[in-house]
Amino acid sequence: MPLSWPWRPRAANTPARPETKSATGFVALHMERSASWIGRDYPTLAREGFMRNPVVHRAVRMIAEAAGAVPWLLYEGAAEHERHPLLDLLASPRRGASGSDFFEMLYGHLLLSGNAYVERVETGSGARELHLLRPERVTVETDRDGWPYALAYRCGAVKRIVPLDGPAGGQALHLSLFHPLDDHYGFAPLEAALMALDIHNAAGAWNKALLDNSARPSGALVYAPKDGGNLTEEQFARLKTELEDGYTGAAGAGRPLLLEGGLDWKAMGLSPRDMDFIEAKNAASRDIPLAFGIPPMLLGIPGDNTYANYAEANRAFYRLTVLPLIARTAKAFGNWLAPLYGGDLRLEHDLDRIDGLSMERDALWQRISSASFLTDEEKRQAVGY
């Protein structure tokens, strides 16, 4: 409530004095409302982040598309398999979906929720399919000792239990990012950028409201007639309706305000302190890609460009973000699916097919080619052939 200044606390046993209106004085208003933040659940992060924020949308798509496009290599010992049923399964995980589409969705779930769930289905014809489970529909089931043994998948009123353990590694795979305070669920990068996401969205809503109000700050209509009277209820309602219908929105921008009967317009400008939200939005735009591991300059965000050029930033993006994500995914899928086919199988990613590392590849080949002390066979082994 408004407080008269100076204000001092009243003793516990002192009776409250009745309120009186003073003809002179000064009232200080303190706005102590705390900041409001969005929820941390997967549907909220997906809607407010990926579906409403352009920076989050592009960051997730950039990582998911880059990682999903990298092809897989299958090795058994030191030998590489050109064709294998496991490679066929990864190239076409289920009917109607390619391997790149499947892994793009998987990385999207992982980045937005910190978790990705894959179910292996044995079809009637003996073939295998891989299906992604929506993160918000899955809970991890644990035994009495707290160890996970199955996934509970709920879709409407239907609940299915998908075992994590079994003679061939279980029917489900749970991928998660590191969470310092949870034993079973991962921590999404978007949660670390939650404050920046809210600031960026709030700044956009502010700008939209400003445009809807003739693209200028709000003001005040002062009624000071010579006779000292006040507006009637009917006059006040009519004036408010005319202002809303004729002077708000893009169509009303720049339209002159016609005043009569003692009305005067007092514009309320924005102080430099009020304009800090523009810089706050720019700072939030940089914080969001940093949480995902993307150099801001790759998204066209002005500010702290710590790389000499775009090529260096792109190479750092692949080395520091994309490749570690692919490597851990390849190891997890190899440990899960390799026992089904027997042998010493392992999955790796094909570095030679990554366009973002072409400059490094060219420099390596040039160094190996100029090494006169190596034979042709040793040069082939040095570059991975």
N, C-alpha and C positions, 0 to 999 in steps of 0.2 A: 504494500500500500504506500501511497506518497507519504514522505516523512518531512516534517518541518525542520529547518536547519537553524541553529545547531541542535542535534538530537542526542539525548543521553538516555541510557537504560533506566527504567523505572524500578525501584526496589520492589521486592516480592510482596511486602505487606502494605505497600502504599496504594490506596484506592485510585482507580483511574478517574481522571478529570473529564468532564463532558467536553466533546469537541466544540470548538468555537471557530467561526470564520473571522479572520483578521483582515482589516482593510489594506494593510501593508504587510510585506514579508516576502519570503522567497522559499519556494518548494523545490527540493532536489529529487529527481526520479532516478532510481537505480534499476537497471535491467539486469537481473541476476539469473536469467534462465540459462540452463546449461545447454551445450550443443546437442543436437539430435543426430544420431548415426543410424545407418541402415543395418539390417540384420546380417548375420554371418552365415546363414544357411545357403545351400546350393541354389535353390530357385531364386532367391533374392539377389545373390551375386550374379547369376546368369542374366536376370532381367535388368537390374540397375547397371551392371557392368558391361557384359558382352552385347546386350541388345539395345542399350541406350547410350553408351559412352563410346565415341569413335576411337579414342586412344586404346582402351581395353580391347575393343573389337579387333583393331588392327594388330595389336601386340599378340593376342592369342592366335589369330589367323596366321600371322607371320611365322611364329614358332611351329604351329601344328602343320602348316603346309610345307615348311622347310624340312622338318623331321619326317613327315609322312612320305615325302618324295624320295628319300634315300633308300636304295635297294639293299637287299640282304644277301649275304654270302654264307654258305654252309660248308663247314670243314669237318672232316673226320680224321682226327690226328693231324697230319701235315698236308693231307690231300684235300683238294677242293672239289665239291660236288657241283657239276653243272646242272644236273636235273635230279630231283629228289621229291618224294611225296610231301615232305615238310615244307620245301620251297613252294610247291604247288598250293599247299594250304595257306601259307602266308600271302601268296599272290592273289588268291581268291578265297578269303575266309568264309564267305557265305554267298548264297545265290543272290545275284544282283548287286554285289559290292566288290570293288577292287581292293587290293591291298593298301594302296595309298589312301583311299577314302576311309577304310577301316581304321588305319593308324592315325589319320588326321582327327577323327572323332575321339579316338582313345586319348591322344595328347590334349585335345580340348577339354575332356572330362578331367584329366589330371591337372591341368593348369587352373581350371575354375573351381574345382572342389578339393584338389589335393589327393584324390583317389580315382582309380579306374578299375572297373570290374569286368572280367572276361569269363564267359561260360563256354565250355567245350561241349558240343552236342554230337552224339553218335546217331547218324541217320539210319533209316531202315536198310539202305543199300550198302551199308558198311563204310560210307564216306564220313568225314568229319567236317564240322562247321564250327566257327568261332562267332560268338555273339556278345555285343557290349550290353551291360546292364546300367541303367540310369543311376547315378550315384545317390540321388535323394530317395530312391526306392530300396536301397540295400542297407542292411545292418549286419554287423559282424557278430556271429554267435560264438560264445566262449564256453568252455567247460568250467568245472568247479575250481580249477586251479588258475583260471584266467587266460588259458591258451585258446586262440581261435581255432575252430574246427570246421566251420561252415559259414555260408552267406545266406541270410534270409532275404528273399526278394519278394516285395509286395507290390502288386498292381491291382488297385481297387480293393476288393474283398478277397482276392486270391493271394495266398502266401506259399512260396516254394522254398525248400531248403536245398542249397547247392553245396555239396561237401568240398572242403578244401584239401582234405587228406584222402588218400586212397592208394590202391596197389600201383597205379600209374600216375601218381602226383595229384590226384583229385580232379574234379570236373570244373573247378573255378580257379582263377588267378586274380589276386588282389595286388595291384600296384599302388604305392603310396609315396608321397614326398615326406621328407623328415618333419616331424612334429615334436617339439621339445616337451610338450605336456600331455601327450596322448600316446598310448601304447598300440592302438589298433587303427587309428585313422590318421590320414596325412593332413598337412597344412598347406593350403592353397596360396600361391604367390599373391593373388588378388586380395587376400585378407591382410597381408602386410601393407598393401597400398589402399586400405579401406578409407582412411582419412583423406588421402589425395583424391580418391574417387568421389567421395561426398562433396568435397570442395569444388571439384571440376563440374559436377552435375549441378550444384547449387549456383555456381557462377553462370552456367548456361541458362538456368531458369530465371536468374536475375535479369540477364540481358533480354530474354524473351519478354518478360513482364515490362521491361523498359520500352521495348519496341511497341508492345500493345498499348502503352500509354503515350503515344505520339513521340516516342523515342526521345523523351526528355524527362528530367526528374520531376517528382511531384511538386505541387505548389499549394497555395491556400487562397481561397476567395474570402476577402475581408468585406463585411457588410457594415458600413458606417454611414447611415443616413443622417441628414441634418436634424430630423425630428427626434432621433435617439430611439426609434422603435426597433422591433425585431421582425425577422421573417416569420410568416405564418407557416404552419405545417404544410399547407397546400403549395405555397411558394417554394419552400425548401425541397419538396418532392419533385416539383416541376423543374427546378434548377438542376437538381442532381441527375434527372433523366436526360435533360438536354446535354449536359456535359458528357455523360456516358455514351450517348448515341451519336453526338456530333463531333467530339473532340478526342476520342480515344481510338487506338488502332492505327494501322498504316495509312488508311484513307484520310484520317484527320490530321496527319502530320503537317505542320506549317499553316494550318487554317487559323485565321485571326479570331480572337475571342472578343465577342461583342458584349460589352458590359453596360449596365444602366441601373438607375435607381440606387446609387450609393455603393455599388459593387466595385471592388478593386482586386486585381490579381497580384499576389506576392509569390514569385518563383522561389523555390528552394533548391539551390545548387548543391552539387556534390563537392565536399572538401577534399583536399589531397589524401586525407586519411581514409575517407570513404572510397576513394578510387583504388585502394590497396587490393581490392578483390581481383583486379585485372592481373596484377603481378602474382597474386595467390593462385589464380587459374593457370598461369604459365608455369609456376613452380609445381603445381599438381600434375600438369602434363608431362613434366620431366620425371617426377617421382614414380608414376605408374609404370613406364617402360623399364625403369631401373629395377623395380621389384621383380619384373619378369626376366631380367637379364638382357635387355635390348638397349644398345646405345641410342639415346634420344634422337641423334641426328639421322638415324635410319628411318625414323617416322616423320621427318621433316619438322621436328620441334625445335624452335630457336632456344638458345641458351648455352649451357655448358657443353661445348663440343671439344672433348678431350682428345679426339683423334685427328690426325693430320689431314686425312681425306676419307671419302666414302668407302673406298676399297679396304682400308685398314679397319674401319668400324665394322664392315661386313665380315671380314675375316675373324675379328674378335667375337662377333655374334655367333659364328659357327663353332669356333674353338671353345668358347666359354659357356655357351648355352645349349646349342643344338646337339653337338657331339656327345656331351655327358648324358643328355636325356636319352639319346638313341642307344648309347652303350649300356646303360642300366636296363633299358627295355629289352635289348637283345639278350642280355644275360638272364633276365627273368623268364622270357619266353623259351630260351634254350633249356633252362633247368626244368621248366614245366612240360615242354612238349618232346624233348629229346628222348626220354625213357620210353615213349610210345613206339619209337622206331628202332630202338636198340643201337648199339655202337657208341663210339666216343664222339658224339655230334656236338658241335657248338656253332652258334650264330654270331656273325659279326656284320658290321656295316661296311659298305663299299665306299672307301674314301675317294677312289678315282672317279666316281660318278657325281661328286659334289661340286657344282659350278663355283660355289663361293670360295673354294680352296684351290682354284685353278692356278693362281699365281704361285702359291707354295709348291704345287706339283711341278710347274715349269722350272722353278728355281732348283728343285731337287734333281730333276732329270738333267739339267745343265751341269750341275756339280758332278753327278755320277758320270756323265758322258766325258767330261774333261779329266777324269781320274784315269791316267794312263797305266797305273799299276794294277788295275782290276781287269780281269778277263770279261768277255761278254756274258758268260754264265754268272759270274759274280755280280755284274751290273744288273742283270735281270733280277737276281735275288734281292739286291739292295733296294730296288723300287717295287718289290712285292710280286714279281712274276716268277 
